[in-house]
Amino acid sequence: MDKLKQLETLVAVATRGSLTAAARAEGVAPAVVGRRLDALEARLGVKLLVRTTRRITLTHEGSAFVEDCQRLLAEIDHAEASVSAGSVQASGHLRITAPAGFGRQHVAPLVPRFCDLHPDVSLSLNLSDRVIDIATEGYDCAVRVGDLPDSSLVSVRLADNRRLCVATPAYLQRHGTPQRPSDLTRHACLALSSEASQTRGWAFQVDGELLHIKPSGPLDCSDGQVLHAWCLESRGIAWRSTWEVAGDIASGRLVSVLDGYAAAPNGIHAVFTQRKHLPVRLRLWIEFLKSTYGASSYWR
């Protein structure tokens, strides 16, 4: 219990920005919070926070550890909720947002099934590629794909997401198959346009190092679904997520290339604003997504 309280205190201080604010929220003295943090750092042998009279800053190790703690604490809450939720009737309204392409394929079809299971819950789904501030815009939960930026939001990893370079057999027959990521400079690459959010480019693992390449070609677009369609028309090579192109690869419409250089998978996450006292309807929604995406048969 002492270890768990230390983790909860670290997350509270990181999200609230000060020992005083975290102590006030819990109803204890700031000195109590300070002692817990000291004990945690002593136990781990790592400096997690840099404390001055004006502000608290997370160290590099502290920032990574806080993210892990948020996931761990959320998992504990969800485990408890899954045990007790059977005796609690979920009701009320949920506001959910998700990226447009992923949301159309993998969130929207699940909404009616969820509402059938919980008929006293109503749900509004917003599909947008804009990164919505769920706290200020009144959303209960966002489904997000890819690496998450540092924030005070809590996230639960629902599934892995891998990106692959894909092209049609016809394109590869005409232009050849790239053998290394550097070969992409000689190909028509279907990349997101500069105003889209994929600012670092395509990611590859080369000689044990993560390499980002910004490929170019005669066509680009801010909409990933359009890039997918162009790729199916043999217009070039695209870098797409497995959730989008797995069916095309299985059917032979697309072929994945440079698989030996594929970067490690990132995640599909449920993101929300608080950890404690989540409404039952939100806990059940997150558990529903996790159980659905966690089944390997779902992605096949």
C-alpha positions as CSV (number, residue, x, y, z in Angstrom):
1,M,0.0,0.0,0.0
2,D,2.9,2.4,0.8
3,K,4.3,1.8,-2.7
4,L,0.9,2.4,-4.4
5,K,0.4,5.6,-2.4
6,Q,3.9,6.8,-3.5
7,L,3.0,6.3,-7.1
8,E,-0.4,8.0,-6.7
9,T,1.4,11.0,-5.0
10,L,3.9,11.3,-7.8
11,V,1.2,11.3,-10.5
12,A,-0.8,13.9,-8.5
13,V,2.2,16.2,-8.1
14,A,3.1,15.8,-11.8
15,T,-0.4,16.5,-13.0
16,R,-1.2,19.4,-10.5
17,G,2.2,21.0,-10.8
18,S,3.0,21.4,-7.1
19,L,3.3,19.6,-3.8
20,T,0.9,22.1,-2.3
21,A,-1.9,21.5,-4.9
22,A,-1.5,17.7,-4.6
23,A,-1.6,17.9,-0.8
24,R,-4.6,20.2,-0.8
25,A,-6.5,17.8,-3.1
26,E,-5.8,14.9,-0.7
27,G,-6.3,16.9,2.5
28,V,-2.8,16.3,3.9
29,A,0.1,18.6,4.7
30,P,2.6,19.3,1.9
31,A,5.3,17.8,4.1
32,V,3.6,14.4,3.9
33,V,3.6,14.6,0.1
34,G,7.3,15.6,0.2
35,R,8.2,12.6,2.4
36,R,6.4,10.2,0.1
37,L,8.3,11.5,-2.9
38,D,11.6,11.4,-1.0
39,A,10.9,7.8,-0.1
40,L,10.0,6.9,-3.6
41,E,13.2,8.4,-5.1
42,A,15.3,6.7,-2.4
43,R,13.7,3.3,-3.1
44,L,14.2,3.6,-6.8
45,G,17.6,5.3,-6.6
46,V,16.6,7.7,-9.3
47,K,15.9,11.5,-9.2
48,L,12.3,11.9,-10.5
49,L,11.6,15.6,-9.7
50,V,13.6,18.8,-9.6
51,R,12.0,20.9,-6.9
52,T,12.5,24.6,-6.4
53,T,10.6,27.2,-4.5
54,R,8.7,28.3,-7.6
55,R,8.1,25.1,-9.6
56,I,8.5,21.4,-9.9
57,T,10.0,19.8,-13.1
58,L,10.1,16.2,-14.0
59,T,13.4,14.7,-14.9
60,H,13.7,12.7,-18.1
61,E,13.4,9.5,-16.0
62,G,10.6,11.0,-14.0
63,S,8.6,11.9,-17.1
64,A,8.8,8.3,-18.5
65,F,8.0,6.9,-15.0
66,V,4.9,9.1,-14.5
67,E,3.5,7.9,-17.8
68,D,4.0,4.3,-16.8
69,C,2.5,5.0,-13.4
70,Q,-0.6,6.6,-15.0
71,R,-1.1,3.4,-17.1
72,L,-0.6,1.2,-14.1
73,L,-3.0,3.0,-11.8
74,A,-5.6,3.2,-14.5
75,E,-5.2,-0.6,-15.0
76,I,-5.8,-1.1,-11.3
77,D,-8.9,1.0,-11.4
78,H,-10.3,-0.8,-14.4
79,A,-9.6,-4.2,-12.9
80,E,-11.5,-3.2,-9.8
81,A,-14.3,-1.7,-11.9
82,S,-14.6,-4.9,-14.1
83,V,-15.2,-6.9,-10.9
84,S,-17.8,-4.7,-9.4
85,A,-19.4,-3.3,-12.6
86,G,-21.6,-6.3,-12.9
87,S,-23.7,-5.2,-10.0
88,V,-23.9,-1.6,-11.1
89,Q,-26.2,-0.3,-13.8
90,A,-24.4,2.1,-16.2
91,S,-26.4,5.1,-17.3
92,G,-26.0,8.6,-18.7
93,H,-24.3,10.1,-21.7
94,L,-20.8,9.6,-23.1
95,R,-19.0,12.0,-25.5
96,I,-16.3,10.1,-27.4
97,T,-13.9,11.3,-30.1
98,A,-11.6,9.4,-32.4
99,P,-9.5,10.0,-35.6
100,A,-11.7,10.0,-38.7
101,G,-10.2,7.0,-40.6
102,F,-9.7,4.7,-37.6
103,G,-13.0,5.9,-36.1
104,R,-15.0,4.9,-39.2
105,Q,-13.5,1.4,-39.3
106,H,-12.9,0.5,-35.7
107,V,-14.9,2.7,-33.3
108,A,-18.2,3.5,-35.0
109,P,-19.1,-0.2,-35.7
110,L,-18.6,-0.9,-32.0
111,V,-20.9,1.9,-30.7
112,P,-24.2,0.1,-31.4
113,R,-22.9,-3.1,-29.8
114,F,-21.9,-1.2,-26.7
115,C,-25.2,0.5,-26.4
116,D,-27.0,-2.8,-26.9
117,L,-25.1,-4.1,-23.8
118,H,-25.9,-1.0,-21.8
119,P,-29.3,0.3,-23.0
120,D,-29.4,3.1,-20.4
121,V,-26.2,4.7,-21.9
122,S,-26.4,7.1,-24.8
123,L,-23.3,8.0,-26.8
124,S,-22.1,10.8,-29.1
125,L,-19.2,10.0,-31.4
126,N,-17.1,12.8,-33.0
127,L,-14.7,11.7,-35.8
128,S,-12.0,14.3,-36.5
129,D,-8.3,14.2,-37.3
130,R,-7.9,17.4,-35.3
131,V,-6.4,16.7,-31.9
132,I,-9.2,17.7,-29.6
133,D,-8.6,19.1,-26.1
134,I,-11.0,16.7,-24.4
135,A,-10.8,18.6,-21.1
136,T,-11.9,22.0,-22.4
137,E,-14.3,20.7,-25.1
138,G,-16.2,18.4,-22.8
139,Y,-15.3,15.0,-24.0
140,D,-15.2,12.0,-21.8
141,C,-12.7,10.0,-23.8
142,A,-10.6,10.1,-26.9
143,V,-9.3,7.1,-28.9
144,R,-5.9,8.0,-30.2
145,V,-3.5,6.2,-32.5
146,G,0.3,6.6,-32.4
147,D,2.7,8.1,-29.9
148,L,1.1,10.3,-27.3
149,P,2.5,13.7,-26.5
150,D,3.4,14.5,-22.9
151,S,0.3,15.7,-21.0
152,S,-1.6,15.4,-17.8
153,L,-4.2,13.1,-19.5
154,V,-4.4,9.5,-18.4
155,S,-4.0,6.9,-21.1
156,V,-4.8,3.2,-21.4
157,R,-3.1,1.2,-24.1
158,L,-5.8,-0.8,-26.0
159,A,-3.7,-2.5,-28.7
160,D,-0.5,-2.2,-30.7
161,N,-0.4,-0.3,-33.9
162,R,2.3,-1.0,-36.5
163,R,3.0,1.0,-39.7
164,L,4.1,-0.6,-42.9
165,C,5.3,0.5,-46.3
166,V,2.9,-0.8,-48.9
167,A,2.4,-0.8,-52.6
168,T,0.5,-2.7,-55.2
169,P,2.1,-5.6,-57.1
170,A,1.7,-3.7,-60.3
171,Y,3.6,-0.6,-59.0
172,L,6.4,-2.8,-57.7
173,Q,6.6,-4.7,-61.0
174,R,7.0,-1.4,-62.9
175,H,9.3,0.4,-60.5
176,G,11.1,-2.3,-58.5
177,T,11.0,-3.2,-54.8
178,P,13.0,-0.9,-52.4
179,Q,15.6,-2.9,-50.4
180,R,16.5,-0.2,-47.9
181,P,14.7,2.9,-46.6
182,S,17.2,5.1,-48.6
183,D,15.8,3.5,-51.8
184,L,12.6,5.4,-51.2
185,T,14.2,8.5,-52.7
186,R,13.9,6.8,-56.1
187,H,10.2,6.0,-55.7
188,A,6.9,7.9,-55.8
189,C,6.0,8.1,-52.1
190,L,2.4,9.0,-51.1
191,A,3.0,11.2,-48.0
192,L,0.9,13.3,-45.8
193,S,1.0,17.0,-46.8
194,S,3.0,19.4,-44.7
195,E,0.0,20.7,-42.8
196,A,-0.8,17.3,-41.5
197,S,0.3,16.1,-38.1
198,Q,2.9,13.5,-39.2
199,T,5.7,16.0,-39.0
200,R,8.7,13.7,-38.3
201,G,8.1,11.5,-41.4
202,W,8.2,7.8,-41.9
203,A,10.0,5.8,-39.1
204,F,12.4,2.9,-39.7
205,Q,14.7,0.8,-37.5
206,V,18.2,0.9,-39.2
207,D,21.2,-0.7,-37.5
208,G,19.5,-0.5,-34.1
209,E,18.7,3.2,-34.5
210,L,15.3,4.8,-35.1
211,L,15.5,6.7,-38.4
212,H,12.9,9.2,-39.7
213,I,12.7,9.9,-43.4
214,K,10.6,12.5,-45.1
215,P,9.9,11.0,-48.5
216,S,8.4,12.9,-51.4
217,G,6.5,12.3,-54.6
218,P,4.2,13.9,-57.1
219,L,1.2,13.4,-54.9
220,D,0.5,14.3,-51.2
221,C,-2.6,14.8,-49.2
222,S,-3.7,15.7,-45.7
223,D,-6.2,12.8,-45.6
224,G,-4.8,9.3,-45.0
225,Q,-7.8,7.6,-46.6
226,V,-7.0,9.4,-49.9
227,L,-3.4,8.2,-49.7
228,H,-4.7,4.7,-49.2
229,A,-6.9,5.0,-52.2
230,W,-4.1,6.3,-54.4
231,C,-1.9,3.5,-53.3
232,L,-4.5,1.0,-54.4
233,E,-4.5,2.7,-57.8
234,S,-0.7,2.0,-58.1
235,R,0.3,5.6,-57.7
236,G,3.1,4.9,-55.3
237,I,4.3,3.6,-52.0
238,A,2.4,4.6,-48.9
239,W,3.2,4.2,-45.2
240,R,0.0,3.1,-43.5
241,S,-1.2,1.5,-40.3
242,T,-1.9,-2.3,-40.2
243,W,-5.5,-1.5,-39.0
244,E,-6.0,0.2,-42.4
245,V,-4.2,-2.1,-44.8
246,A,-4.2,-5.6,-43.2
247,G,-7.2,-6.7,-45.3
248,D,-5.6,-5.4,-48.6
249,I,-2.4,-7.3,-47.7
250,A,-4.3,-10.5,-46.9
251,S,-6.2,-10.3,-50.2
252,G,-3.0,-9.5,-52.3
253,R,-4.2,-6.1,-53.3
254,L,-1.2,-4.6,-51.5
255,V,2.3,-5.9,-50.6
256,S,4.3,-4.8,-47.7
257,V,8.0,-3.8,-48.3
258,L,10.9,-3.0,-46.1
259,D,9.5,-5.2,-43.3
260,G,12.9,-5.8,-42.0
261,Y,13.3,-2.1,-41.2
262,A,9.8,-1.6,-39.6
263,A,9.9,0.5,-36.5
264,A,8.6,-0.9,-33.2
265,P,4.8,-0.6,-32.9
266,N,3.2,2.4,-31.2
267,G,-0.2,2.1,-29.6
268,I,-3.9,2.6,-29.8
269,H,-5.0,4.4,-26.6
270,A,-8.0,5.5,-24.7
271,V,-7.3,8.9,-23.3
272,F,-9.3,10.6,-20.5
273,T,-8.9,13.4,-18.0
274,Q,-9.0,11.8,-14.6
275,R,-8.2,8.5,-13.0
276,K,-10.2,8.3,-9.8
277,H,-14.0,8.2,-9.6
278,L,-14.6,7.5,-13.3
279,P,-18.3,7.1,-14.2
280,V,-19.2,3.5,-14.6
281,R,-20.3,4.1,-18.2
282,L,-16.8,5.4,-19.1
283,R,-15.1,2.5,-17.3
284,L,-17.3,0.0,-19.2
285,W,-16.6,1.8,-22.5
286,I,-12.8,1.5,-22.0
287,E,-13.1,-2.1,-20.9
288,F,-15.3,-2.8,-23.9
289,L,-12.7,-1.4,-26.3
290,K,-9.8,-3.1,-24.6
291,S,-11.5,-6.5,-24.6
292,T,-12.5,-6.1,-28.3
293,Y,-9.1,-4.9,-29.6
294,G,-7.3,-7.3,-27.3
295,A,-8.7,-10.3,-29.1
296,S,-6.3,-11.4,-31.9
297,S,-9.3,-12.6,-33.9
298,Y,-10.6,-9.0,-34.2
299,W,-7.7,-7.8,-36.2
300,R,-7.8,-10.8,-38.5
